[in-house]
Amino acid sequence: MIGRVHSALQSWFFAPQPLVAMACNRMLLGSALVIAYLIRLPELGTLFLSGSTAWFPPFRTVLSGRSDYPLRFAVSWLEPLSGETRSAVLVGLYCLLLFAAASFALGVRTRLSGTVALLLHLFFVTINPIAYWGWSALIFPFFLYTLLSPSGRVLSWDARRCATEPEDWQTSAWPIRLVQIHVCVMYFETGVARLDDERWLAGQMLYEALTNTLVTRLAIDWHPWREVLEVFCYGTFLLEPLAPLLLCIPRLRTPAAVALIALHIGLELLTRVGMWNFLMIGGLLTFLPANWLHRMVGRGPGERGRAPSLTAQGESP
């Protein structure tokens, strides 16, 4: 009995699985990081450069005392620099982050560019963590799982010159499983946290979000739609706590993933919550049938001349 369980777990965690979801996730994560930092570009001086509040001594003192503050000593080498020099260095690193994130999305030296983008994102979060929504922390594990997978082997710039073989579209399952486990844990945590929230229990949370000028994208009168919003609020209230279970049942996995993706697309169209929805959609792609994703990107195993391989260029993905 123990041997069968061990064999089943080993197969679930290490058996070959389609790689296309991780390649799509790579493109989505890299693009999300590019968009997030392009949006902040007009306010670069206010958020990160020497004249910003991020470098005021009281602010840095508070941050240095936080136990959850990432790499709180990583920016200390910038403090002795003059204001102009520090700002010039930060502008250069900001541009490098944009370049690295775009390269990661396109699959240009995937692991190198992804590592640089992730470390620089962590660096800027260290400078001013209040410049972000909660997505700035969530992107770390998803980015890391994608880096650990050979996501640059297909659908990438480095892989453009030659056709892939069917085995190039396969990978050991464990990076995909890590993403799937993390997605389920996220839904469980957020879903359970809402069970005693009076606003969710009353069906008011979505209405309150859409009438909050800091969150809503559409500043319109939502009152006539209040009853409809209550229905969608209760639907979300039920769907997210049940998501870990639904995503683990083979027959329900695909419709549950589609429903959750539709939920996040709707939230992104109506609300402003940073890159949160993009990250969750990327994670949910790992629950969809691989042939759906192959049709979506127009490429698949064995399509010679259309899906090139990174390994054929002599670089390990």
VENKA-V853338 format. One record per residue. N is the residue number from 1. RES is the residue in three letters. SS is DSSP state (H for helix, E for strand, L for the rest). PHI is phi in whole degrees, -180 to 180 (* if undefined). PSI is psi in whole degrees, 0 to 359 (* if undefined). Layout:
BEGIN
<<N | RES | SS | PHI | PSI> <N | RES | SS | PHI | PSI>>
END
This chain:
BEGIN
<<1 | MET | L | * | 311> <2 | ILE | H | -62 | 322> <3 | GLY | H | -65 | 321> <4 | ARG | H | -67 | 319> <5 | VAL | H | -63 | 316> <6 | HIS | H | -61 | 318> <7 | SER | H | -65 | 320> <8 | ALA | H | -66 | 318> <9 | LEU | H | -66 | 319> <10 | GLN | H | -64 | 319> <11 | SER | H | -66 | 317> <12 | TRP | H | -64 | 325> <13 | PHE | H | -93 | 336> <14 | PHE | H | -125 | 350> <15 | ALA | L | -65 | 151> <16 | PRO | E | -60 | 139> <17 | GLN | E | -135 | 156> <18 | PRO | E | -59 | 139> <19 | LEU | L | -90 | 347> <20 | VAL | H | -59 | 325> <21 | ALA | H | -65 | 321> <22 | MET | H | -71 | 326> <23 | ALA | H | -66 | 317> <24 | CYS | H | -64 | 321> <25 | ASN | H | -64 | 321> <26 | ARG | H | -59 | 314> <27 | MET | H | -65 | 322> <28 | LEU | H | -71 | 317> <29 | LEU | H | -65 | 314> <30 | GLY | H | -63 | 318> <31 | SER | H | -65 | 320> <32 | ALA | H | -61 | 320> <33 | LEU | H | -68 | 320> <34 | VAL | H | -61 | 312> <35 | ILE | H | -61 | 316> <36 | ALA | H | -60 | 320> <37 | TYR | H | -85 | 334> <38 | LEU | H | -67 | 321> <39 | ILE | H | -61 | 324> <40 | ARG | H | -84 | 352> <41 | LEU | H | -58 | 316> <42 | PRO | L | -63 | 338> <43 | GLU | L | -109 | 25> <44 | LEU | H | -57 | 314> <45 | GLY | H | -65 | 325> <46 | THR | H | -73 | 328> <47 | LEU | H | -93 | 323> <48 | PHE | L | -129 | 331> <49 | LEU | L | -76 | 177> <50 | SER | L | -58 | 326> <51 | GLY | L | -79 | 358> <52 | SER | L | -82 | 162> <53 | THR | H | -66 | 343> <54 | ALA | H | -60 | 336> <55 | TRP | H | -103 | 4> <56 | PHE | L | -66 | 133> <57 | PRO | H | -51 | 316> <58 | PRO | H | -61 | 321> <59 | PHE | H | -65 | 316> <60 | ARG | H | -69 | 328> <61 | THR | H | -65 | 317> <62 | VAL | H | -63 | 315> <63 | LEU | H | -64 | 320> <64 | SER | H | -66 | 340> <65 | GLY | L | -91 | 356> <66 | ARG | L | -86 | 129> <67 | SER | L | -72 | 336> <68 | ASP | L | -94 | 9> <69 | TYR | L | -79 | 118> <70 | PRO | L | -73 | 133> <71 | LEU | L | 45 | 51> <72 | ARG | L | -65 | 345> <73 | PHE | L | -101 | 1> <74 | ALA | L | -72 | 340> <75 | VAL | L | -104 | 4> <76 | SER | H | -64 | 333> <77 | TRP | H | -68 | 343> <78 | LEU | H | -84 | 337> <79 | GLU | H | -63 | 322> <80 | PRO | L | -73 | 346> <81 | LEU | L | -72 | 154> <82 | SER | L | -67 | 162> <83 | GLY | H | -58 | 315> <84 | GLU | H | -67 | 318> <85 | THR | H | -64 | 315> <86 | ARG | H | -61 | 317> <87 | SER | H | -65 | 320> <88 | ALA | H | -64 | 318> <89 | VAL | H | -63 | 316> <90 | LEU | H | -66 | 321> <91 | VAL | H | -63 | 317> <92 | GLY | H | -62 | 316> <93 | LEU | H | -67 | 325> <94 | TYR | H | -64 | 315> <95 | CYS | H | -64 | 321> <96 | LEU | H | -64 | 321> <97 | LEU | H | -61 | 314> <98 | LEU | H | -60 | 316> <99 | PHE | H | -65 | 316> <100 | ALA | H | -67 | 318> <101 | ALA | H | -65 | 319> <102 | ALA | H | -65 | 320> <103 | SER | H | -64 | 320> <104 | PHE | H | -63 | 316> <105 | ALA | H | -62 | 321> <106 | LEU | H | -82 | 347> <107 | GLY | L | 81 | 36> <108 | VAL | L | -97 | 111> <109 | ARG | L | 47 | 62> <110 | THR | H | -52 | 308> <111 | ARG | H | -71 | 323> <112 | LEU | H | -67 | 310> <113 | SER | H | -66 | 322> <114 | GLY | H | -67 | 321> <115 | THR | H | -65 | 316> <116 | VAL | H | -63 | 316> <117 | ALA | H | -63 | 318> <118 | LEU | H | -67 | 317> <119 | LEU | H | -67 | 321> <120 | LEU | H | -70 | 324> <121 | HIS | H | -61 | 315> <122 | LEU | H | -62 | 323> <123 | PHE | H | -62 | 313> <124 | PHE | H | -73 | 329> <125 | VAL | H | -64 | 324> <126 | THR | H | -65 | 324> <127 | ILE | H | -68 | 314> <128 | ASN | L | -148 | 83> <129 | PRO | H | -65 | 338> <130 | ILE | H | -81 | 2> <131 | ALA | H | -83 | 4> <132 | TYR | L | -131 | 164> <133 | TRP | L | -88 | 188> <134 | GLY | L | -67 | 346> <135 | TRP | H | -64 | 336> <136 | SER | H | -61 | 332> <137 | ALA | H | -88 | 323> <138 | LEU | H | -64 | 330> <139 | ILE | H | -69 | 336> <140 | PHE | H | -58 | 303> <141 | PRO | H | -65 | 319> <142 | PHE | H | -63 | 319> <143 | PHE | H | -64 | 318> <144 | LEU | H | -66 | 316> <145 | TYR | H | -60 | 321> <146 | THR | H | -70 | 322> <147 | LEU | H | -63 | 322> <148 | LEU | H | -73 | 338> <149 | SER | L | -85 | 160> <150 | PRO | L | -82 | 53> <151 | SER | H | -67 | 342> <152 | GLY | H | -84 | 2> <153 | ARG | H | -73 | 331> <154 | VAL | L | -135 | 162> <155 | LEU | L | 52 | 44> <156 | SER | L | -137 | 159> <157 | TRP | L | -65 | 320> <158 | ASP | L | -66 | 339> <159 | ALA | L | -100 | 21> <160 | ARG | L | -82 | 344> <161 | ARG | L | -89 | 338> <162 | CYS | L | -143 | 162> <163 | ALA | E | -78 | 150> <164 | THR | L | -86 | 154> <165 | GLU | L | -92 | 160> <166 | PRO | H | -53 | 324> <167 | GLU | H | -69 | 339> <168 | ASP | H | -69 | 340> <169 | TRP | H | -92 | 11> <170 | GLN | E | -117 | 153> <171 | THR | E | -149 | 157> <172 | SER | E | -58 | 141> <173 | ALA | L | -70 | 342> <174 | TRP | H | -63 | 324> <175 | PRO | H | -65 | 322> <176 | ILE | H | -65 | 317> <177 | ARG | H | -64 | 323> <178 | LEU | H | -63 | 318> <179 | VAL | H | -62 | 313> <180 | GLN | H | -64 | 318> <181 | ILE | H | -63 | 317> <182 | HIS | H | -64 | 319> <183 | VAL | H | -62 | 314> <184 | CYS | H | -63 | 319> <185 | VAL | H | -65 | 320> <186 | MET | H | -61 | 314> <187 | TYR | H | -67 | 323> <188 | PHE | H | -64 | 315> <189 | GLU | H | -65 | 311> <190 | THR | H | -68 | 323> <191 | GLY | H | -67 | 315> <192 | VAL | H | -67 | 323> <193 | ALA | H | -63 | 337> <194 | ARG | L | -89 | 350> <195 | LEU | L | -65 | 336> <196 | ASP | L | -115 | 18> <197 | ASP | L | -90 | 118> <198 | GLU | H | -61 | 326> <199 | ARG | H | -69 | 322> <200 | TRP | H | -71 | 319> <201 | LEU | H | -63 | 329> <202 | ALA | L | -89 | 358> <203 | GLY | L | 73 | 25> <204 | GLN | L | -103 | 348> <205 | MET | H | -62 | 315> <206 | LEU | H | -65 | 320> <207 | TYR | H | -63 | 317> <208 | GLU | H | -65 | 322> <209 | ALA | H | -66 | 318> <210 | LEU | H | -75 | 342> <211 | THR | L | -99 | 1> <212 | ASN | L | -90 | 116> <213 | THR | L | -65 | 340> <214 | LEU | L | -79 | 341> <215 | VAL | L | -113 | 318> <216 | THR | E | -70 | 148> <217 | ARG | L | -93 | 337> <218 | LEU | L | -117 | 104> <219 | ALA | L | -84 | 74> <220 | ILE | L | -124 | 174> <221 | ASP | L | -82 | 106> <222 | TRP | L | -89 | 356> <223 | HIS | H | -59 | 318> <224 | PRO | H | -62 | 340> <225 | TRP | H | -101 | 13> <226 | ARG | H | -60 | 317> <227 | GLU | H | -66 | 321> <228 | VAL | H | -65 | 319> <229 | LEU | H | -65 | 329> <230 | GLU | H | -64 | 320> <231 | VAL | H | -62 | 313> <232 | PHE | H | -66 | 326> <233 | CYS | H | -64 | 314> <234 | TYR | H | -67 | 326> <235 | GLY | H | -63 | 316> <236 | THR | H | -65 | 320> <237 | PHE | H | -59 | 326> <238 | LEU | H | -88 | 322> <239 | LEU | H | -68 | 315> <240 | GLU | H | -67 | 316> <241 | PRO | H | -65 | 331> <242 | LEU | H | -84 | 348> <243 | ALA | H | -55 | 314> <244 | PRO | H | -58 | 323> <245 | LEU | H | -74 | 312> <246 | LEU | H | -62 | 322> <247 | LEU | L | -73 | 346> <248 | CYS | L | -97 | 353> <249 | ILE | L | -98 | 116> <250 | PRO | H | -51 | 315> <251 | ARG | H | -72 | 337> <252 | LEU | H | -102 | 352> <253 | ARG | H | -61 | 310> <254 | THR | H | -65 | 309> <255 | PRO | H | -61 | 326> <256 | ALA | H | -67 | 317> <257 | ALA | H | -64 | 319> <258 | VAL | H | -64 | 317> <259 | ALA | H | -63 | 320> <260 | LEU | H | -70 | 322> <261 | ILE | H | -63 | 318> <262 | ALA | H | -62 | 321> <263 | LEU | H | -60 | 314> <264 | HIS | H | -71 | 327> <265 | ILE | H | -64 | 316> <266 | GLY | H | -62 | 317> <267 | LEU | H | -64 | 322> <268 | GLU | H | -67 | 324> <269 | LEU | H | -70 | 332> <270 | LEU | H | -103 | 334> <271 | THR | E | -130 | 163> <272 | ARG | L | -115 | 105> <273 | VAL | L | -132 | 35> <274 | GLY | L | 71 | 215> <275 | MET | L | -94 | 10> <276 | TRP | H | -52 | 310> <277 | ASN | H | -65 | 323> <278 | PHE | H | -64 | 320> <279 | LEU | H | -66 | 317> <280 | MET | H | -69 | 323> <281 | ILE | H | -63 | 318> <282 | GLY | H | -60 | 317> <283 | GLY | H | -65 | 322> <284 | LEU | H | -70 | 338> <285 | LEU | H | -60 | 332> <286 | THR | H | -71 | 349> <287 | PHE | H | -97 | 351> <288 | LEU | L | -85 | 153> <289 | PRO | L | -59 | 138> <290 | ALA | H | -62 | 325> <291 | ASN | H | -66 | 333> <292 | TRP | H | -63 | 314> <293 | LEU | H | -69 | 324> <294 | HIS | H | -60 | 317> <295 | ARG | H | -67 | 325> <296 | MET | H | -64 | 318> <297 | VAL | H | -90 | 352> <298 | GLY | L | 75 | 18> <299 | ARG | L | -142 | 158> <300 | GLY | L | -166 | 177> <301 | PRO | L | -58 | 136> <302 | GLY | L | 85 | 358> <303 | GLU | L | -87 | 88> <304 | ARG | L | -68 | 140> <305 | GLY | L | 86 | 352> <306 | ARG | L | -117 | 336> <307 | ALA | L | -127 | 85> <308 | PRO | E | -74 | 164> <309 | SER | L | -115 | 136> <310 | LEU | L | -71 | 323> <311 | THR | H | -66 | 334> <312 | ALA | H | -67 | 343> <313 | GLN | H | -90 | 4> <314 | GLY | L | 88 | 8> <315 | GLU | L | -112 | 129> <316 | SER | L | -70 | 127> <317 | PRO | L | -72 | *>>
END
